[in-house]
Amino acid sequence: MLFFKKIILGLLVVVAVVGLVGFFIAPPVIKWVVTDKMSAALHRKASIDKISINPFAFSATVRGFKLEDPDGAIPFVTFDELRINADLMPSLYRRALILKKISLINPYLGILRRQDGSYNFSDLLVRDKDKIKPAGDEPPFLFSLNNIEIVNGEIDFQDEPNKTRHKARDINVSIPFISNISYYVENYIEPKFSARINDNKIELLGKTRPFLTSRATSFDVDIQDVDIPFYLNYIPVKMNCQLKSARLDTKMKINFFVDKDNSPSLALSGIITLKDVVLDDLRNKNILRLPLLNVDAVSVEPFASRIHLAKIFLMSPKLFIRRNENGEINLLNLYRQERQLAKQDGGAADSVKKTELKFQIDDFVLEDADINFGDGNIKPNYSVSILDIDGRVTGLSSDKSSRADVRFKGNLGFGSPLAISGKINPLAKDIFADIKVNFQNVEMSSLTPYTNKYLGYPINKGKLSFNVAYLIDKRKLDSENRIIIDQLIFGDRVESPEAIKVPVTLAVSLLTDRNGKINLDIPVWGSLDDPEFKVWSVVWQIIVNLITKAATSPFDLLVSLTGVGEELSFIEFNYGGAAVTEDGRKKITLISKALVERPNIKLDIEGCVDAQKDKEGLKREEFNRQIKAQKLKEIMKRGEQETAIENVQVASQEYNKYLKQAYRAADFSKPRNILGMQKDLPFEEMEKLMLANIEVTDSDLRQLALKRAQNVKELFLQSGEVSAERIFTVEPKIFVAAQTENVKNSRINFKLK
């Protein structure tokens, strides 16, 4: 009995001593040692209001801790209370540190970034040479920390170089347990985090196995209403624009895993929402207004170069594209410095083998978008807006066999509808596109700044429509460009050094049909690998060539437009004759049809004669007329019906008879015999003498040319389809030199104007 009393008494003494030391002696000693050692080690004054120890509950509480900052601007570290509760027996049994609960109440961390870029904790960072190297294959220190919580924490970050202050409030962290003891390693750790950072709510929920080889981790991230411009000071590249407003919401799931071959796998999924985006240039001119951008990500795997987005939705974006007086486009200058750096580092980047990106967007939706373009490089300045753009792209993928459907519609200004449709694959290595673009009824008067500069004429009136079809396959482009211009009317010519030096108005008249429309079908094809190949440059060059052709070969242009396939710029005549041949009549018919189709064209008719051959031809014509006159006399004597001399026909057996009569009637000196009587000459001699004595003057030649022109004009007017106001006969031309071309000098020339 006495023995048990001694044991109980001993236990009471031990309990009393433990209680006395734990409750009363240890706390002040520990407080003094901790603050003194900490102050010396950290070079900062440390203070603790109170330390409480319950040796029987194996718990300790630290209250009122404060670690001052050397700069004194803000406190460095403080907390109101730290409670730790150990689990002694399991700790001894497992030879590990096992804590049942850790609570940190109202902690505070003050971070200061100085002007020189250093931080108020820079002196505490361990340098590489000061790091303690692990000793061989030391067994890891085992621990199990349970019921960890941080309640109502705060962080202040004062950034002196950027003159900003960031704050985190209501920081709450909850971790049920974390342990590297093998018994617990297979269990998931499920931390929770919530805070308000710069008044933006952030929540993280997750689970992880940090001590397994797989490092399997999953987090749910919920961030609301983040003010993006507030953080732009930390972007290392200076931007040539200013993001005045943008709010970010995101609900994401992050999964991390390490494969057996130690290759990491990271996958992100969820919804990202960008709101109220206001982007301006450095002169406060609008670049972008975006009320809402929503991205629904199925899986984003950066390590595997795979991106799969279920949907991208843009609501009411307004994009402002401007070209300044120097010809620079604002969108190309947003990241100029980045482009220059990329160019400098291009050699190193090329040496790195890139993994091919696999990209997929199931649905891209654009709703109520506007695009505004302003050109300050042209005088007067030009501006245009594409309004109310709605549409979508479905099935977009980098898979080379995929084809995404494209449907968009909008308006160029008001009353000029735009439609885009087709199939595309812009993400594949070999781009594919089968696209049709349709614009209707675009008012052309607004294009006057460009037509003044490049054509030398303002546009008073006109509407433009075009239908474009592009097929890009295997790096080859095949396109059809149908351009329709309706009721185009130019104003008075203006001087412009850059205007093309060709008769623009004549070209327009040639191209305009009787309905007042210009229809151009311009096919273009080429290779995308050709650096000189640009579609619209080719289209513009074709249009310039058409206008140039109107000046140099207007009838060639008319032939190509009408498709008659003949040379229509002249009609040839028999030497000395003014009668239009059958071939000439066909040409007149074709030209008449072209004039009917193009009512703005006027036609000049220029009669031409060959000074030598037409002179001989006129003599022959007069010679034949004199012979026919002899037969006409006989017809009149017989009392037969009078007929025009042109209609008199002399048969071959009658020719010599009437030749002899005409020779006798001719008034010129004839050979005579000794008796003074006219000699009887061979018929060939008579013919030569008559021809030699027929006189043809330059006036006769001119009259022949005029007669040819008049005859052609009359044939044009006979149909009644072409009015006399559009047909002009001009001063004729007499060719003295011999024929040098394949065209006879005996002709009429047509000129269009």
C-alpha positions in Angstrom: 0.0 0.0 0.0 2.8 2.3 0.9 4.4 1.5 -2.5 1.3 2.6 -4.4 1.1 5.8 -2.4 4.7 6.6 -3.3 3.9 6.0 -7.0 0.9 8.2 -6.9 2.8 10.8 -5.0 5.6 10.7 -7.6 3.1 11.0 -10.4 1.5 14.0 -8.7 4.9 15.5 -8.3 5.7 14.9 -12.0 2.4 16.3 -13.0 2.9 19.3 -10.8 6.4 19.9 -12.2 5.3 19.4 -15.7 2.4 21.7 -15.2 4.5 24.3 -13.4 7.1 24.2 -16.2 4.6 24.0 -19.0 2.2 26.6 -17.8 4.5 29.1 -16.0 8.2 28.6 -16.7 8.5 27.5 -20.3 6.3 30.1 -22.0 8.3 33.2 -20.9 11.6 31.3 -21.5 10.6 30.2 -25.0 9.2 33.7 -25.7 12.5 35.3 -24.8 14.6 32.8 -26.7 12.5 32.8 -29.8 12.3 36.6 -30.1 16.0 37.0 -29.3 17.2 34.3 -31.7 14.8 35.3 -34.4 15.7 39.0 -34.2 19.4 38.1 -34.5 18.9 35.7 -37.3 16.5 37.7 -39.4 18.0 41.2 -38.6 14.5 42.3 -37.7 12.9 43.0 -34.4 10.6 40.2 -33.4 8.1 40.4 -30.6 5.4 38.1 -29.0 2.7 39.2 -26.7 2.2 35.9 -25.1 2.9 32.2 -25.4 0.7 29.6 -23.8 1.5 25.9 -23.4 -0.8 23.2 -22.2 1.5 20.2 -21.5 -1.3 17.9 -20.8 -3.2 18.6 -24.1 0.1 18.8 -26.0 -0.9 22.2 -27.4 0.8 25.6 -27.7 -0.6 29.0 -28.5 1.4 32.0 -29.7 -0.4 35.4 -29.5 0.5 38.8 -30.8 3.5 37.9 -33.0 5.1 40.8 -34.9 8.3 40.9 -37.1 9.1 44.4 -38.0 10.3 45.5 -41.4 13.8 47.1 -41.6 12.4 49.9 -43.7 9.6 50.6 -41.3 7.2 51.5 -44.0 4.8 48.6 -43.3 5.0 45.6 -40.9 6.7 42.5 -42.3 4.9 39.6 -40.6 2.3 39.6 -37.9 -0.5 37.3 -36.7 -2.9 37.4 -33.8 -2.8 33.8 -32.8 -1.1 30.5 -33.8 -2.4 27.3 -32.2 -0.7 24.0 -32.5 -2.0 20.7 -31.1 0.4 17.7 -31.3 -0.5 14.0 -31.2 2.2 12.6 -28.9 1.7 8.9 -28.8 1.3 8.3 -32.6 4.3 10.6 -33.1 6.4 8.4 -30.8 5.0 5.2 -32.3 5.7 6.2 -35.9 8.8 8.3 -35.1 7.2 11.2 -37.0 5.9 14.6 -36.3 2.2 14.3 -36.1 0.1 17.4 -35.4 -3.6 17.1 -34.9 -4.4 20.8 -35.6 -2.6 23.9 -36.8 -4.6 27.2 -36.8 -3.2 30.6 -37.8 -5.5 33.5 -37.0 -5.4 36.9 -38.7 -1.9 36.6 -40.2 -0.5 39.5 -42.1 2.4 39.8 -44.6 3.8 43.1 -45.8 5.9 43.0 -49.0 7.8 46.1 -50.3 9.4 46.4 -53.7 12.0 49.1 -53.7 12.9 51.5 -56.5 16.1 49.5 -57.2 14.0 46.3 -57.8 14.9 44.6 -54.5 12.4 43.5 -52.0 12.2 43.9 -48.2 12.9 40.1 -47.9 15.8 40.0 -50.4 18.3 39.6 -47.6 16.5 36.5 -46.3 16.8 34.6 -49.5 19.4 31.8 -49.3 22.1 32.1 -51.9 23.3 29.0 -53.7 26.6 28.9 -51.8 24.8 29.0 -48.5 22.5 26.2 -49.2 22.9 23.1 -47.0 23.7 20.1 -49.1 21.8 16.9 -48.1 24.1 14.2 -46.6 23.9 11.1 -48.8 20.8 9.0 -48.8 19.4 10.4 -45.6 15.9 9.0 -44.8 13.2 11.7 -45.2 11.8 13.5 -42.2 8.3 12.0 -41.7 5.4 14.2 -40.8 1.7 14.3 -40.7 0.0 17.7 -40.4 -3.8 17.6 -39.9 -6.5 20.2 -39.9 -4.4 23.1 -41.1 -6.3 26.4 -41.3 -5.4 30.0 -42.0 -8.2 32.3 -41.0 -8.7 35.9 -42.3 -5.2 36.5 -43.6 -4.0 39.7 -45.2 -1.2 40.6 -47.6 -0.1 44.0 -48.7 2.3 44.5 -51.7 3.6 47.9 -52.2 5.3 48.4 -55.6 7.3 51.6 -55.6 8.7 51.4 -59.2 5.2 51.0 -60.6 3.6 53.2 -58.0 0.9 50.7 -57.2 -0.4 48.9 -54.2 -1.9 45.4 -54.2 -3.9 44.0 -51.3 -5.2 40.5 -50.5 -7.9 40.3 -47.8 -10.0 37.5 -46.3 -7.4 34.9 -47.0 -8.7 31.5 -45.8 -6.9 28.3 -46.3 -8.1 24.9 -45.2 -6.0 21.7 -45.6 -7.5 18.6 -44.0 -4.1 16.9 -43.9 -0.8 16.6 -45.6 1.6 13.7 -44.9 4.6 11.9 -46.4 4.1 8.9 -44.2 3.6 5.9 -46.5 0.4 5.0 -44.8 -1.2 8.3 -46.0 0.7 8.9 -49.3 -2.0 7.2 -51.3 -4.7 9.5 -49.9 -5.6 12.7 -51.6 -4.9 16.0 -49.9 -7.8 18.4 -50.5 -6.9 22.0 -49.9 -9.3 24.9 -50.0 -8.3 28.5 -50.7 -10.3 31.7 -50.9 -9.4 35.3 -50.8 -10.2 38.8 -52.2 -7.2 40.1 -54.1 -7.6 43.7 -55.0 -11.3 43.3 -54.3 -11.6 40.3 -56.7 -12.9 37.1 -55.3 -10.7 34.0 -55.9 -11.5 30.4 -54.8 -9.4 27.3 -55.2 -10.6 23.8 -54.5 -8.5 20.8 -55.2 -7.0 17.5 -54.4 -3.4 16.3 -54.8 -1.0 13.5 -54.0 2.2 15.5 -53.8 4.4 12.7 -52.4 3.5 10.1 -55.0 5.6 9.8 -58.2 2.6 10.7 -60.3 2.1 14.0 -58.4 -1.6 13.6 -59.3 -3.2 17.0 -58.7 -6.6 18.5 -59.5 -7.7 22.1 -58.7 -11.0 23.9 -59.3 -10.2 27.6 -59.8 -12.9 30.3 -59.5 -11.8 33.9 -60.2 -14.3 36.7 -60.5 -14.1 40.2 -61.9 -10.3 40.6 -62.1 -9.2 44.1 -63.3 -6.7 43.2 -66.0 -5.3 46.7 -66.7 -4.2 46.9 -63.0 -1.6 44.2 -63.6 -0.3 45.3 -67.0 2.7 47.1 -65.4 4.2 43.7 -64.9 4.3 42.8 -68.6 8.0 43.0 -69.6 7.2 44.4 -73.1 6.2 48.0 -73.6 2.9 48.2 -75.5 2.0 50.8 -78.1 -1.5 50.8 -76.9 -3.4 51.2 -73.6 -5.9 48.7 -72.2 -8.2 51.0 -70.3 -10.7 48.4 -69.2 -11.0 44.6 -69.1 -12.6 42.3 -66.5 -11.8 38.6 -66.2 -14.0 35.8 -64.8 -12.9 32.2 -65.0 -14.0 28.8 -63.7 -11.3 26.4 -64.5 -10.4 22.8 -63.6 -6.6 22.1 -63.6 -5.3 18.6 -63.7 -1.6 17.7 -63.4 0.0 14.2 -63.7 3.5 12.8 -64.1 3.6 9.8 -66.4 5.8 6.7 -65.7 8.4 8.1 -68.1 8.5 11.3 -65.9 6.9 13.4 -68.6 4.5 15.9 -67.1 0.9 16.2 -68.2 -1.2 19.3 -67.6 -4.8 19.8 -68.7 -7.0 22.8 -68.2 -10.7 22.9 -68.8 -13.5 25.3 -68.0 -14.9 28.7 -69.0 -13.0 32.0 -69.4 -15.0 35.2 -69.7 -13.6 38.5 -70.7 -15.8 41.6 -70.2 -15.9 45.3 -70.9 -12.7 45.4 -72.9 -11.6 49.0 -73.9 -8.4 49.2 -75.9 -7.1 52.5 -77.3 -3.9 53.7 -78.9 -1.5 56.0 -77.1 -3.4 59.0 -78.6 -6.7 57.8 -76.9 -8.2 56.7 -80.3 -10.4 53.7 -80.3 -9.0 50.3 -81.3 -11.3 47.7 -79.7 -14.5 47.7 -77.8 -15.5 44.2 -76.6 -18.5 43.8 -74.2 -18.1 40.0 -73.9 -15.8 37.2 -74.9 -16.6 33.8 -73.7 -14.3 30.7 -74.2 -15.5 27.2 -73.3 -12.4 25.0 -73.1 -12.8 21.2 -73.3 -9.1 20.6 -72.8 -6.0 22.7 -73.1 -2.8 20.6 -72.8 0.2 22.9 -73.2 2.8 20.1 -72.7 1.1 18.0 -75.4 0.5 20.9 -77.8 -3.3 20.1 -77.9 -6.1 22.6 -77.6 -9.8 21.7 -77.8 -12.3 24.5 -77.4 -16.0 23.8 -77.4 -17.0 27.4 -78.2 -15.8 30.9 -78.6 -18.4 33.6 -78.4 -17.9 37.3 -79.1 -20.7 39.7 -78.5 -20.9 43.1 -80.1 -17.2 43.7 -80.7 -16.2 46.9 -82.4 -12.9 47.0 -84.2 -11.3 50.2 -85.4 -8.7 49.9 -88.1 -6.8 53.0 -89.0 -4.0 53.9 -91.5 -2.2 57.1 -90.5 -0.7 59.8 -92.7 2.5 57.7 -93.1 0.6 54.6 -94.3 1.1 52.7 -91.0 -1.8 50.5 -89.8 -2.6 50.8 -86.1 -3.1 47.0 -85.6 0.3 46.2 -86.9 2.0 48.5 -84.4 0.5 47.2 -81.2 3.5 44.9 -80.4 6.3 46.4 -82.6 9.0 45.8 -80.0 8.0 42.2 -79.6 8.3 41.7 -83.4 11.7 43.3 -83.5 12.9 41.0 -80.6 11.5 38.0 -82.4 13.3 39.0 -85.5 16.6 39.3 -83.6 16.2 35.9 -81.9 14.8 34.2 -85.0 18.0 32.1 -85.6 17.9 30.6 -82.1 14.2 29.9 -82.3 14.6 28.2 -85.7 17.0 25.7 -84.2 14.5 24.5 -81.6 12.3 21.7 -82.9 8.6 22.6 -82.4 5.9 20.2 -81.7 3.0 20.4 -84.1 0.0 22.1 -82.5 -3.3 20.2 -82.6 -6.1 22.7 -82.5 -9.8 22.3 -82.5 -12.7 24.8 -82.1 -16.1 23.2 -82.3 -18.0 26.5 -82.6 -16.9 30.1 -83.2 -19.8 32.6 -82.9 -19.7 36.3 -83.7 -22.7 38.4 -82.9 -23.5 42.0 -83.8 -19.9 43.0 -84.7 -18.8 46.2 -86.3 -15.5 46.9 -88.2 -14.6 50.6 -88.8 -11.8 51.5 -91.2 -10.3 55.0 -91.5 -7.6 56.0 -94.0 -5.6 59.1 -93.1 -3.0 58.5 -95.8 -5.5 59.6 -98.5 -6.7 63.2 -99.0 -9.5 63.8 -98.2 -9.6 61.1 -95.6 -11.7 58.0 -96.2 -13.8 56.0 -93.8 -16.1 53.0 -94.0 -17.9 50.7 -91.6 -19.0 47.1 -91.9 -22.0 46.8 -89.5 -24.2 44.1 -87.9 -21.8 41.2 -88.6 -23.3 37.9 -87.5 -22.1 34.5 -88.2 -20.3 31.4 -87.1 -17.6 28.9 -88.0 -18.2 25.3 -87.0 -15.8 22.4 -87.0 -12.5 24.2 -87.1 -9.6 21.9 -86.7 -5.9 21.5 -87.6 -6.6 18.0 -88.9 -5.8 18.3 -92.6 -8.9 16.4 -93.6 -11.3 18.6 -91.7 -13.5 21.2 -93.4 -15.1 23.9 -91.2 -18.4 25.5 -92.3 -18.3 29.3 -92.5 -21.4 31.6 -92.5 -21.3 35.3 -92.0 -23.5 38.2 -93.0 -23.4 42.0 -92.4 -23.8 45.4 -94.1 -21.2 47.7 -95.6 -22.8 50.9 -94.2 -26.5 50.7 -94.5 -28.2 49.0 -97.5 -25.1 47.2 -98.8 -25.4 43.6 -97.6 -22.3 41.4 -97.2 -22.4 37.6 -97.2 -19.5 35.1 -96.7 -20.0 31.4 -96.9 -18.0 28.2 -97.6 -15.6 25.8 -96.1 -12.1 26.4 -94.7 -9.2 24.8 -92.9 -6.8 27.6 -92.0 -5.1 25.6 -89.2 -3.8 22.7 -91.3 -0.2 22.8 -92.7 -1.7 23.1 -96.2 -4.4 25.7 -95.9 -7.7 24.9 -97.5 -10.5 27.4 -98.4 -13.5 27.2 -100.6 -15.1 30.6 -99.9 -17.7 32.8 -101.6 -17.9 36.5 -100.7 -20.8 38.7 -101.9 -21.1 42.5 -101.6 -24.2 44.3 -103.0 -24.9 47.9 -103.8 -21.9 49.6 -102.3 -22.1 53.4 -102.9 -19.0 54.4 -104.9 -19.1 58.1 -104.4 -17.4 57.6 -101.0 -14.4 56.2 -102.9 -13.7 59.6 -104.5 -10.5 60.1 -102.5 -9.0 57.0 -104.1 -10.3 57.6 -107.6 -9.0 61.2 -107.5 -5.5 59.9 -106.6 -5.3 56.8 -108.9 -7.7 57.5 -111.7 -7.7 61.3 -111.8 -11.5 61.6 -111.6 -14.0 61.9 -108.8 -17.1 59.6 -108.7 -20.3 61.5 -108.7 -22.5 58.4 -108.8 -22.3 54.6 -109.0 -22.9 51.4 -107.0 -20.5 48.5 -106.7 -21.4 44.8 -106.3 -19.0 41.9 -106.5 -19.1 38.2 -106.1 -15.8 36.5 -105.3 -15.1 32.8 -105.2 -11.8 31.5 -103.8 -10.5 28.0 -103.9 -7.2 27.3 -102.1 -6.0 23.7 -102.2 -2.5 22.3 -102.0 -1.0 25.8 -101.9 -2.7 26.7 -105.2 -5.2 29.5 -105.6 -8.0 29.6 -108.2 -10.4 32.5 -107.9 -13.2 34.1 -109.8 -13.9 37.8 -109.3 -17.1 39.1 -110.7 -17.3 42.9 -110.4 -20.5 44.8 -111.3 -20.6 48.6 -111.4 -23.9 50.2 -111.9 -24.6 53.8 -113.3 -21.0 55.0 -112.9 -20.6 58.7 -113.5 -17.3 60.5 -113.2 -16.9 64.2 -112.3 -14.5 66.7 -113.9 -10.9 65.6 -114.2 -8.5 66.5 -111.3 -4.7 66.6 -111.5 -2.9 63.8 -109.7 0.7 62.8 -110.3 -0.2 59.2 -109.3 -3.1 58.8 -111.7 -2.8 56.3 -114.5 -2.1 58.1 -117.8 -4.9 56.6 -119.9 -8.4 57.7 -121.0 -10.4 56.4 -118.1 -13.7 57.8 -119.3 -13.3 56.1 -122.7 -12.6 52.8 -120.9 -15.7 53.2 -118.7 -17.8 54.0 -121.8 -16.5 50.8 -123.5 -17.2 48.7 -120.5 -20.6 50.1 -119.7 -23.5 48.3 -121.4 -26.9 49.8 -122.4 -28.3 49.2 -118.9 -25.6 51.3 -117.4 -23.7 48.4 -115.9 -20.1 47.3 -116.1 -19.6 43.5 -115.8 -16.1 42.2 -115.2 -15.3 38.6 -114.8 -11.6 38.4 -113.6 -10.2 34.9 -113.0 -7.0 34.8 -111.0 -4.8 31.8 -110.2 -1.4 31.2 -108.8 0.7 29.6 -106.1 0.8 30.8 -102.4 4.5 29.9 -102.4 5.2 32.6 -104.9 6.2 35.7 -102.7 5.3 38.0 -105.6 1.7 36.7 -105.9 -1.0 38.8 -104.3 -4.6 38.3 -105.4 -5.9 41.9 -105.3 -2.7 43.2 -106.8 -3.4 40.9 -109.7 -7.0 42.0 -109.9 -6.1 45.7 -109.9 -3.4 45.1 -112.6 -6.0 43.4 -114.8 -8.4 46.4 -114.3 -5.5 48.8 -115.2 -4.7 46.7 -118.2 -8.3 46.9 -119.4 -8.2 50.7 -119.0 -4.9 50.9 -120.8 -6.2 48.7 -123.6 -9.0 51.2 -124.1 -6.4 53.8 -125.0 -4.1 51.7 -127.2 -6.5 49.2 -128.7 -10.1 50.2 -128.0 -11.5 47.9 -130.7 -9.5 45.0 -129.3 -11.2 45.6 -126.0 -14.6 45.9 -127.7 -13.9 42.6 -129.4 -13.0 40.9 -126.1 -16.2 42.3 -124.5 -18.5 41.4 -127.3 -16.8 38.1 -128.1 -17.1 38.6 -131.9 -13.6 37.5 -132.6 -12.9 39.9 -135.5 -10.8 43.0 -136.2 -13.4 45.8 -136.2 -11.3 48.9 -136.3 -11.3 49.4 -140.1 -13.1 48.4 -143.3 -11.2 47.9 -146.6 -12.4 49.2 -150.0 -11.6 48.3 -153.5 -9.2 50.7 -155.0 -11.0 53.7 -156.4 -14.4 52.5 -155.1 -16.6 53.7 -152.3 -19.0 50.8 -152.3 -19.0 48.9 -149.0 -18.1 45.2 -149.5 -20.0 42.3 -148.0 -17.2 41.8 -145.4 -17.5 45.5 -144.5 -21.2 45.3 -144.0 -20.8 42.4 -141.6 -18.4 44.5 -139.5 -20.8 47.4 -139.5 -23.5 45.1 -138.2 -21.3 43.9 -135.4 -20.2 47.4 -134.4 -23.8 48.5 -134.5 -24.7 45.8 -132.0 -21.8 46.9 -129.8 -22.9 50.5 -130.0 -26.4 49.5 -129.0 -25.0 47.6 -126.0 -22.8 50.6 -125.0 -24.8 53.7 -125.5 -22.2 56.0 -124.0 -19.7 55.4 -126.9 -19.5 57.7 -129.9 -17.9 56.6 -133.2 -15.6 58.6 -135.5 -15.4 57.5 -139.1 -12.2 58.5 -140.9 -12.1 57.9 -144.7 -8.7 57.1 -146.1 -7.3 56.8 -149.7 -4.1 55.5 -151.2 -2.6 58.4 -153.2 -1.3 56.0 -155.9 -3.5 53.0 -156.0 -6.8 54.8 -155.4 -5.7 57.3 -158.1 -5.4 54.4 -160.5 -8.6 52.9 -159.2 -10.5 56.2 -159.8 -9.2 56.3 -163.4 -10.4 52.7 -163.9 -13.8 53.7 -162.4 -14.1 56.7 -164.7 -13.0 54.5 -167.7 -15.7 51.9 -166.9 -18.3 54.7 -166.4 -17.6 56.1 -169.9 -18.0 52.6 -171.5 -21.3 52.1 -169.6 -22.4 55.5 -170.8 -22.2 54.4 -174.4 -24.4 51.4 -173.8 -26.9 53.6 -171.8 -27.3 55.8 -174.8 -28.3 52.9 -176.9 -30.8 51.8 -174.3 -32.3 55.2 -174.2 -32.5 55.3 -178.0 -34.5 52.1 -178.0 -36.9 53.7 -175.6 -36.3 51.2 -172.9 -36.7 52.2 -169.2 -34.0 54.5 -167.9 -31.7 53.0 -165.4 -28.8 54.3 -163.3 -25.4 54.0 -164.9 -24.1 52.0 -162.0 -26.6 49.3 -162.8 -25.6 49.0 -166.5 -23.8 45.7 -167.3 -21.5 45.4 -170.3 -21.0 41.9 -171.4 -17.6 40.7 -172.6 -18.7 40.3 -176.2 -20.0 43.9 -176.1 -16.9 45.4 -174.5 -14.9 46.2 -177.6 -17.9 47.8 -179.3 -18.6 50.2 -176.5 -14.9 50.8 -175.9 -14.5 52.0 -179.5 -17.5 54.3 -179.1 -16.2 55.7 -175.8 -12.8 56.3 -177.4 -14.3 58.3 -180.2 -16.5 60.3 -177.7 -13.6 61.1 -175.4 -12.3 64.6 -175.6 -8.5 64.4 -175.8 -5.9 64.5 -178.6 -5.9 61.2 -180.6 -3.4 59.8 -183.1 -4.3 60.7 -186.8 -3.1 59.5 -190.2 -1.6 61.6 -193.1 -5.1 62.7 -194.1 -5.8 64.0 -190.6 -8.3 61.3 -189.8 -8.3 59.3 -186.5 -6.4 56.2 -186.8 -8.0 52.9 -186.0 -6.0 51.6 -183.1 -6.0 48.2 -181.4 -8.4 48.0 -178.5 -5.5 47.8 -176.0 -4.1 51.1 -177.3 -7.5 52.8 -177.0 -7.8 51.6 -173.4 -4.3 52.9 -172.5 -4.9 56.3 -174.1 -8.3 56.7 -172.4 -6.8 55.8 -169.0 -3.8 58.1 -169.6 -6.0 61.1 -170.3 -8.4 60.7 -167.4 -7.3 63.2 -164.8 -7.6 62.5 -161.0 -6.9 65.4 -158.6 -6.2 65.4 -154.8 -9.7 66.8 -154.5 -11.1 63.7 -156.2 -9.2 61.6 -153.8 -10.5 63.6 -150.8 -14.0 63.2 -152.2 -13.5 59.5 -152.5 -12.5 59.3 -148.9 -15.5 61.3 -147.8 -17.8 59.2 -149.9 -16.5 56.1 -148.3 -17.1 57.5 -144.8 -20.5 58.8 -145.8 -21.5 55.4 -147.2 -20.5 53.7 -144.0 -22.3 56.2 -141.9 -25.5 55.7 -143.9 -25.3 52.0 -143.3 -25.0 52.6 -139.6 -28.0 54.8 -139.6 -30.2 52.7 -141.8 -31.0 50.3 -139.0 -32.3 53.1 -136.8 -30.7 51.5 -133.7 -27.8 54.0 -133.6 -28.6 57.7 -133.6 -26.9 60.2 -135.8 -25.7 62.1 -132.8 -23.3 59.3 -132.0 -21.8 58.9 -135.5 -19.2 61.5 -136.8 -17.3 61.7 -140.1 -14.0 63.4 -139.7 -11.4 64.9 -142.0 -10.2 62.2 -144.4 -6.6 61.0 -144.7 -4.6 60.6 -147.9 -1.7 58.1 -147.7 1.1 59.1 -149.9 3.6 56.5 -148.8 3.2 52.9 -150.0 1.3 50.4 -147.8 3.5 49.2 -145.0 1.0 47.1 -143.0 -1.2 44.1 -143.8 -4.1 46.6 -144.0 -4.9 48.4 -147.3 -4.5 52.2 -147.3 -7.9 52.2 -149.1 -10.1 52.0 -146.1 -12.0 53.7 -143.4 -10.8 53.8 -139.8 -13.1 53.7 -136.8 -12.3 55.5 -133.6 -14.2 55.2 -130.4 -14.6 58.0 -127.9 
